[in-house]
Amino acid sequence: MRAVSPKVSRIARVAAFMALSAIVVASLRHVDWPRTAAALREGRPAWLLAAIVANSLILTCWAAYWRAIRPRDESPVSYTRMLEISAVSSSLMNTLPFGGGHASSVLLLIRRAATTQRGALSTLALDQLGEGITKVGVLLAAGLTVSLPTWMRAALTTVSLIVGAWFVALVAASRWARELEILRSARRSITALACVIAMKGVELVAIACVQWAYGVDVSAGGTLLVLATVILATMLPIAPGNLGAYEGSVFLTYRYLGLSPEVALSLAIVQHVCFMIPAVGIGYLLISARALSRSAIASR
């Protein structure tokens, strides 16, 4: 089967973004902007800080996940070093165009964790598999608790087929690629899957914290639906940080759940900000600290 060319992939991302933008623009005509500005100021700082902390925990779970799926015969790497790599990778994936962040992550694993090229590529492949399985699980869980929009049911089918095909391909490859041996170990696979489930769990908590910051009463199923929407909106990365696509999809989901346009827009904006602060900021601080340290050494 031929791989999708970068040009076709780029066209698909642009078309999806334009379609979503058109829907959002049509919906925003009903927004009372002064009320939205007032709503943005009403958030309780303690809950917003809790949301940022919860989103920061995504990186700690991600570091544990990468250590779990890293090939056993690679040289040992400390959790602290892997946490640094995951934080910097998150910054790059949320700022560089599609593909650039993932390629940089492979280089970080090679240079900062002394991972072989095959080991780094297998880690990234397993990372995408675990993420895909968990995303399908979140979508299914959302579908069991609330009524899914028609477009989301179609997306669930598509994503499930893609993840299933990727799983079969990696299991087949694991027969000759020792770097994928984790797929033949039930205990290691469960441990790794627990880490990636924890990533989505703390992200769900962060979404709930933003809702509580504004005193919005959304059911557990509704909050899960918001997380499912975020998952779908970020599957086709748009640099920087899926700006616009994230807010638009979350806004439409809150409207679907019955919230007013002003509250829905406020939650969508603040939710993305609380996600981006640790997703980009922590890695940026680490890069800056390393650069300053090198400058200080060079100036001696």
C-alpha positions as CSV (number, residue, x, y, z in Angstrom):
1,M,0.0,0.0,0.0
2,R,1.4,3.4,-1.0
3,A,2.1,5.9,1.8
4,V,0.2,9.2,1.7
5,S,2.5,11.9,0.3
6,P,3.4,14.9,2.4
7,K,1.6,17.1,-0.1
8,V,-1.7,15.2,0.2
9,S,-1.3,15.1,4.0
10,R,-0.8,18.9,4.0
11,I,-3.8,19.5,1.8
12,A,-6.0,17.2,4.0
13,R,-4.9,19.2,7.1
14,V,-5.6,22.5,5.5
15,A,-9.0,21.4,4.2
16,A,-10.0,20.0,7.6
17,F,-8.9,23.3,9.3
18,M,-10.8,25.4,6.8
19,A,-14.0,23.3,7.2
20,L,-13.7,23.6,11.0
21,S,-13.0,27.3,10.7
22,A,-16.1,27.9,8.6
23,I,-18.3,26.1,11.1
24,V,-16.8,28.1,14.0
25,V,-17.1,31.4,12.3
26,A,-20.7,30.7,11.6
27,S,-21.2,29.9,15.3
28,L,-19.3,32.9,16.6
29,R,-21.9,35.3,15.0
30,H,-24.1,34.6,18.1
31,V,-21.4,35.4,20.6
32,D,-21.8,38.4,22.8
33,W,-18.2,39.6,23.0
34,P,-18.5,41.9,26.0
35,R,-20.0,39.1,28.0
36,T,-17.3,36.8,26.8
37,A,-14.6,39.2,28.0
38,A,-16.4,39.5,31.4
39,A,-16.6,35.7,31.6
40,L,-12.9,35.3,31.0
41,R,-12.2,37.5,34.0
42,E,-14.4,35.4,36.3
43,G,-12.1,32.3,36.5
44,R,-11.0,31.3,40.0
45,P,-7.1,31.4,40.0
46,A,-6.8,28.3,42.4
47,W,-8.7,26.0,40.0
48,L,-6.8,27.5,36.9
49,L,-3.5,26.8,38.7
50,A,-4.7,23.2,39.4
51,A,-5.4,22.8,35.7
52,I,-1.9,23.9,34.8
53,V,-0.4,21.5,37.4
54,A,-2.6,18.6,36.1
55,N,-1.4,19.4,32.5
56,S,2.2,19.4,33.8
57,L,1.7,15.9,35.1
58,I,1.2,14.8,31.5
59,L,4.9,15.2,31.0
60,T,5.8,13.1,34.1
61,C,3.5,10.3,32.8
62,W,5.0,10.6,29.3
63,A,8.5,10.2,30.6
64,A,7.5,7.1,32.5
65,Y,5.8,5.8,29.3
66,W,8.9,6.4,27.1
67,R,11.0,4.6,29.7
68,A,8.6,1.7,29.7
69,I,8.5,1.3,25.9
70,R,12.3,1.9,25.3
71,P,14.0,-1.3,24.2
72,R,15.5,-3.3,27.1
73,D,18.9,-3.7,25.6
74,E,19.5,0.0,25.3
75,S,21.8,1.7,27.7
76,P,20.0,2.7,31.0
77,V,18.5,6.3,31.2
78,S,17.4,7.9,34.4
79,Y,13.8,9.1,34.8
80,T,15.0,12.7,35.3
81,R,16.8,12.6,31.9
82,M,13.7,11.1,30.2
83,L,11.5,13.8,31.8
84,E,13.8,16.4,30.3
85,I,13.5,14.8,26.9
86,S,9.8,14.5,27.1
87,A,9.4,18.1,28.1
88,V,11.6,19.4,25.3
89,S,9.9,17.1,22.9
90,S,6.5,18.5,23.9
91,S,7.7,22.0,23.3
92,L,9.0,21.1,19.8
93,M,5.9,19.1,18.8
94,N,3.7,22.1,19.8
95,T,5.7,24.7,17.9
96,L,7.3,23.1,14.9
97,P,5.4,22.1,11.7
98,F,4.1,18.5,11.4
99,G,6.9,16.0,11.4
100,G,9.5,18.5,12.8
101,G,8.7,17.9,16.4
102,H,8.7,14.1,16.0
103,A,12.0,14.1,14.1
104,S,13.5,16.3,16.9
105,S,12.2,13.8,19.5
106,V,14.1,11.0,17.8
107,L,17.3,13.1,17.8
108,L,16.8,13.9,21.5
109,L,16.5,10.2,22.3
110,I,19.6,9.5,20.4
111,R,21.7,12.3,21.8
112,R,20.4,12.9,25.3
113,A,19.4,9.3,26.2
114,A,22.2,7.4,24.2
115,T,19.5,5.5,22.3
116,T,20.3,3.8,19.0
117,Q,18.6,5.0,15.9
118,R,16.5,1.9,15.6
119,G,15.7,2.1,19.3
120,A,14.6,5.7,19.0
121,L,12.4,5.0,16.0
122,S,10.8,2.0,17.7
123,T,10.1,4.2,20.8
124,L,8.3,6.7,18.6
125,A,6.4,4.0,16.8
126,L,5.2,2.4,20.1
127,D,4.4,5.9,21.5
128,Q,2.0,6.4,18.6
129,L,0.5,3.0,19.0
130,G,-0.1,3.5,22.8
131,E,-1.5,6.9,22.1
132,G,-3.8,5.6,19.4
133,I,-5.2,2.7,21.6
134,T,-5.9,5.1,24.4
135,K,-7.5,7.7,22.1
136,V,-9.9,5.0,20.7
137,G,-10.6,4.0,24.3
138,V,-11.5,7.6,25.3
139,L,-13.8,7.9,22.2
140,L,-15.5,4.6,23.1
141,A,-15.9,5.7,26.7
142,A,-17.4,9.0,25.7
143,G,-19.8,7.2,23.3
144,L,-21.0,5.0,26.2
145,T,-21.8,7.9,28.5
146,V,-23.2,10.6,26.1
147,S,-24.7,10.7,22.7
148,L,-21.9,11.4,20.1
149,P,-22.4,13.8,17.3
150,T,-22.6,12.1,13.9
151,W,-19.2,13.3,12.7
152,M,-17.6,12.0,15.9
153,R,-19.1,8.5,15.4
154,A,-17.6,8.5,11.8
155,A,-14.3,9.7,13.2
156,L,-14.3,6.9,15.8
157,T,-14.7,4.3,13.1
158,T,-11.9,5.8,11.0
159,V,-9.5,6.1,14.0
160,S,-10.2,2.6,15.1
161,L,-9.3,1.2,11.7
162,I,-6.1,3.2,11.5
163,V,-5.0,2.2,15.0
164,G,-5.9,-1.4,14.3
165,A,-3.9,-1.5,11.2
166,W,-0.9,0.1,12.9
167,F,-1.2,-2.5,15.8
168,V,-1.2,-5.4,13.3
169,A,1.8,-3.9,11.4
170,L,3.9,-3.5,14.6
171,V,3.0,-6.9,15.9
172,A,4.1,-8.4,12.6
173,A,7.3,-6.4,12.7
174,S,8.0,-7.5,16.3
175,R,8.7,-11.0,15.0
176,W,12.0,-9.8,13.6
177,A,12.6,-6.4,15.2
178,R,13.9,-7.0,18.7
179,E,13.2,-3.3,19.5
180,L,9.5,-4.1,19.4
181,E,9.7,-7.1,21.7
182,I,7.5,-5.3,24.3
183,L,4.5,-6.3,22.2
184,R,5.2,-9.9,23.0
185,S,5.3,-9.2,26.8
186,A,1.9,-8.8,28.4
187,R,3.3,-7.4,31.7
188,R,5.4,-4.7,30.0
189,S,2.6,-3.8,27.6
190,I,0.2,-3.3,30.5
191,T,2.7,-1.2,32.4
192,A,3.3,1.0,29.3
193,L,-0.5,1.3,28.6
194,A,-1.1,2.3,32.2
195,C,1.3,5.2,31.8
196,V,-0.4,6.5,28.6
197,I,-3.8,6.1,30.2
198,A,-2.6,8.2,33.1
199,M,-1.6,10.9,30.6
200,K,-5.2,11.2,29.4
201,G,-6.5,10.9,32.9
202,V,-4.6,14.0,34.2
203,E,-5.6,15.8,31.0
204,L,-9.3,15.0,31.8
205,V,-8.7,16.3,35.3
206,A,-7.3,19.6,33.9
207,I,-10.3,20.0,31.7
208,A,-12.6,19.5,34.8
209,C,-10.5,22.1,36.8
210,V,-11.1,24.7,34.1
211,Q,-14.9,24.0,34.3
212,W,-14.8,24.3,38.1
213,A,-12.8,27.6,37.8
214,Y,-15.8,29.1,36.0
215,G,-18.5,27.3,38.1
216,V,-19.7,25.4,35.0
217,D,-21.6,22.2,35.8
218,V,-20.7,19.6,33.1
219,S,-21.3,15.9,33.6
220,A,-18.5,13.4,33.7
221,G,-19.6,12.1,30.3
222,G,-19.7,15.7,28.9
223,T,-16.1,16.3,30.2
224,L,-15.0,13.0,28.6
225,L,-16.6,14.2,25.3
226,V,-14.6,17.4,25.5
227,L,-11.4,15.3,25.9
228,A,-12.5,13.1,23.0
229,T,-12.9,16.3,20.9
230,V,-9.5,17.5,21.8
231,I,-8.0,14.2,20.8
232,L,-9.6,14.4,17.4
233,A,-8.8,18.1,16.9
234,T,-5.1,17.4,17.6
235,M,-4.7,14.3,15.5
236,L,-3.8,16.5,12.4
237,P,-1.2,18.8,14.0
238,I,-1.3,22.5,13.0
239,A,1.6,24.6,14.2
240,P,1.7,26.4,16.5
241,G,0.0,24.3,19.1
242,N,-3.2,23.6,17.0
243,L,-4.1,27.2,17.6
244,G,-7.7,27.8,16.4
245,A,-8.5,24.2,15.7
246,Y,-8.3,23.4,19.4
247,E,-10.5,26.3,20.5
248,G,-12.9,25.9,17.7
249,S,-13.6,22.2,18.3
250,V,-13.9,22.6,22.1
251,F,-16.2,25.6,21.6
252,L,-18.5,23.5,19.3
253,T,-18.5,20.7,21.8
254,Y,-19.5,22.9,24.7
255,R,-22.3,24.4,22.5
256,Y,-23.4,20.8,21.7
257,L,-23.6,20.2,25.5
258,G,-25.9,23.2,25.9
259,L,-23.6,25.9,27.2
260,S,-24.0,29.5,26.1
261,P,-21.7,30.8,23.3
262,E,-19.9,33.2,25.8
263,V,-19.2,30.5,28.4
264,A,-18.3,27.9,25.7
265,L,-15.7,30.3,24.1
266,S,-14.3,31.3,27.5
267,L,-13.7,27.6,28.5
268,A,-12.2,26.8,25.1
269,I,-9.7,29.6,25.3
270,V,-8.6,29.1,28.9
271,Q,-8.5,25.4,28.6
272,H,-6.0,25.7,25.7
273,V,-3.9,28.2,27.6
274,C,-3.7,26.0,30.7
275,F,-2.6,23.2,28.4
276,M,0.0,25.1,26.4
277,I,1.7,26.8,29.4
278,P,3.3,23.5,30.6
279,A,3.3,21.8,27.2
280,V,5.6,24.5,25.8
281,G,6.8,26.4,28.7
282,I,8.6,23.7,30.7
283,G,10.6,22.5,27.7
284,Y,11.4,26.1,26.8
285,L,12.7,26.8,30.3
286,L,14.9,23.7,30.1
287,I,16.3,24.6,26.7
288,S,17.0,28.2,28.0
289,A,18.7,26.9,31.2
290,R,21.0,24.7,29.2
291,A,21.8,27.5,26.8
292,L,22.6,29.8,29.6
293,S,24.7,27.2,31.3
294,R,26.8,26.6,28.2
295,S,27.2,30.4,27.8
296,A,28.5,30.7,31.3
297,I,31.0,27.9,30.8
298,A,32.2,29.3,27.5
299,S,32.7,32.8,29.1
300,R,35.0,31.5,31.8
